[in-house]
Amino acid sequence: MIVLGIDPGLSLTGWGVIEATNCNNIIPLNYGCITTFAKQSLITRIQKINEQLQLIIDKYSPDNVAVEELFFLKESKSVGAVGQARGAIVLTVALNKIEMFEYNPRTVKIALTGYGSADKHQMQNMVKTLLRLKEIPKPDDAGDALAIATCHINTALRKFGQSK
């Protein structure tokens, strides 16, 4: 199973691709960020997210896509920007006929650390440990995308009884 994890954002959309045969054999294939700039028009930014995401899908042919759900407590201004980026992501995934799963941040934290209020540092270290990386993925958005993909792998394999 190949999973593309995505952490939506208009300026930075984190992505991470992992492959798993079971919960104990998870291999990171690649990760990074799609970057757009505030000085660009909204249409240009959305097009770039779509085009770059399409290149990633073409290269890795994921079986599933796991995306972080919109979740905002204080910064309501950023809801619109993330929502627009998320729209481009959802459309790109739908046009490729890939099944998409959504996870809220608390679910991802529980799946990786067992603690729904884990802090950023704990999450980064768990991604590094679980994926046997030499260092914490940078930027943080790419690490978050890997965490979302790992959460999906753990959830999907456990659901279908393939955890061993």
Phi, psi and omega per residue, in radians:
M1 nan 2.242 3.060
I2 -1.926 2.240 -3.116
V3 -2.142 2.333 3.017
L4 -1.784 2.014 3.068
G5 -1.662 2.452 -3.106
I6 -2.337 2.291 3.019
D7 -1.905 1.739 -3.013
P8 -1.168 2.498 3.029
G9 -2.942 2.601 -3.137
L10 -1.353 -0.679 3.097
S11 -1.435 -0.770 3.117
L12 -2.302 2.074 3.007
T13 -1.896 1.916 3.133
G14 -1.368 2.532 3.082
W15 -2.469 2.600 3.102
G16 -2.644 2.359 -3.131
V17 -2.008 2.218 3.100
I18 -2.262 2.705 3.091
E19 -2.153 2.460 3.140
A20 -2.502 2.430 2.980
T21 -1.773 -0.409 3.024
N22 -2.828 3.091 -3.085
C23 -1.124 -0.372 -3.118
N24 -1.669 -0.076 -3.119
N25 -2.239 1.346 -3.125
I26 -1.943 2.170 -3.069
I27 -2.068 2.141 3.052
P28 -1.303 2.246 3.126
L29 -1.621 -0.707 3.110
N30 -3.067 2.851 3.093
Y31 -2.770 2.846 3.129
G32 3.026 -2.817 3.139
C33 -2.399 2.524 2.958
I34 -1.651 2.123 -3.053
T35 -1.927 2.305 2.986
T36 -2.204 2.875 -3.035
F37 -2.127 2.494 -3.091
A38 -1.000 -0.508 -3.119
K39 -1.280 -0.254 3.112
Q40 -1.407 2.690 3.085
S41 -1.189 2.744 3.130
L42 -1.025 -0.744 -3.132
I43 -1.070 -0.743 3.120
T44 -1.091 -0.711 -3.127
R45 -1.162 -0.772 3.135
I46 -1.138 -0.722 3.105
Q47 -1.073 -0.708 -3.139
K48 -1.129 -0.744 3.105
I49 -1.040 -0.822 3.128
N50 -1.048 -0.853 -3.083
E51 -1.137 -0.788 -3.129
Q52 -1.183 -0.695 3.106
L53 -1.125 -0.673 3.111
Q54 -1.091 -0.699 3.096
L55 -1.076 -0.712 3.122
I56 -1.132 -0.785 3.120
I57 -1.093 -0.769 3.125
D58 -1.066 -0.685 -3.088
K59 -1.273 -0.739 -2.992
Y60 -1.829 -0.236 3.133
S61 0.784 1.077 -3.098
P62 -1.153 2.574 3.061
D63 -1.356 -0.620 3.141
N64 -2.440 2.749 3.007
V65 -2.124 2.323 3.093
A66 -2.027 2.201 -3.051
V67 -2.173 2.478 3.066
E68 -1.275 2.314 3.073
E69 -1.166 2.709 3.032
L70 -1.170 2.293 -3.107
F71 -2.634 1.911 -3.103
F72 -2.394 2.348 3.059
L73 -1.887 -0.789 -3.011
K74 -1.971 -0.711 -2.999
E75 -1.607 1.279 -3.088
S76 -1.163 -0.401 3.117
K77 -1.106 -0.622 -3.101
S78 -1.388 -0.197 3.120
V79 -1.039 -0.788 -3.126
G80 -1.085 -0.796 -3.115
A81 -1.118 -0.794 3.137
V82 -1.169 -0.659 3.111
G83 -1.076 -0.667 3.109
Q84 -1.185 -0.752 3.090
A85 -1.109 -0.726 -3.134
R86 -1.097 -0.648 3.081
G87 -1.048 -0.748 3.102
A88 -1.113 -0.682 3.136
I89 -1.146 -0.870 -3.112
V90 -1.056 -0.759 3.135
L91 -1.113 -0.764 3.131
T92 -1.064 -0.774 3.126
V93 -1.119 -0.775 -3.130
A94 -1.097 -0.740 -3.141
L95 -1.125 -0.439 3.102
N96 -1.593 0.008 3.107
K97 0.958 0.770 3.092
I98 -1.839 2.403 3.131
E99 -1.244 2.318 -3.095
M100 -1.993 2.424 3.109
F101 -2.149 2.541 -3.121
E102 -2.065 2.455 3.135
Y103 -2.347 2.351 3.077
N104 -1.443 2.783 -3.072
P105 -0.977 -0.650 -3.131
R106 -1.131 -0.721 3.117
T107 -1.094 -0.721 3.118
V108 -1.109 -0.761 3.139
K109 -1.095 -0.741 3.125
I110 -1.134 -0.737 -3.114
A111 -1.095 -0.600 -3.075
L112 -1.633 -0.621 -3.041
T113 -2.041 -0.264 -3.046
G114 1.408 0.081 -3.070
Y115 -2.351 2.003 -3.062
G116 -1.185 -0.200 3.118
S117 -1.981 0.427 3.129
A118 -1.010 2.516 3.131
D119 -1.525 3.013 -3.082
K120 -0.979 -0.763 -3.116
H121 -1.090 -0.759 3.114
Q122 -1.081 -0.751 -3.137
M123 -1.122 -0.783 -3.140
Q124 -1.054 -0.746 3.131
N125 -1.166 -0.639 3.113
M126 -1.188 -0.692 3.083
V127 -1.059 -0.822 3.116
K128 -1.012 -0.805 -3.102
T129 -1.202 -0.882 -3.082
L130 -1.103 -0.613 -3.107
L131 -1.686 0.095 3.101
R132 0.933 0.808 3.119
L133 -1.544 2.665 3.135
K134 -1.304 -0.501 3.133
E135 -2.527 2.901 3.108
I136 -1.170 2.293 -3.134
P137 -1.075 2.413 3.090
K138 -2.197 2.566 -0.148
P139 -1.195 3.018 -3.092
D140 -0.954 -0.610 -3.103
D141 -1.087 -0.622 3.094
A142 -1.190 -0.716 3.081
G143 -1.100 -0.681 3.096
D144 -1.114 -0.679 3.118
A145 -1.136 -0.710 3.074
L146 -1.110 -0.652 3.107
A147 -1.123 -0.733 3.134
I148 -1.126 -0.757 3.111
A149 -1.107 -0.726 3.130
T150 -1.136 -0.713 3.071
C151 -1.009 -0.774 -3.128
H152 -1.127 -0.769 3.117
I153 -0.997 -0.869 -3.125
N154 -1.067 -0.718 -3.135
T155 -1.207 -0.828 -3.080
A156 -1.182 -0.776 -3.115
L157 -1.204 -0.648 3.111
R158 -1.162 -0.696 -3.130
K159 -1.076 -0.644 -3.103
F160 -1.721 0.224 3.028
G161 1.172 0.579 -3.120
Q162 -1.966 0.505 -3.045
S163 -1.362 -0.113 -3.121
K164 -1.889 nan nan
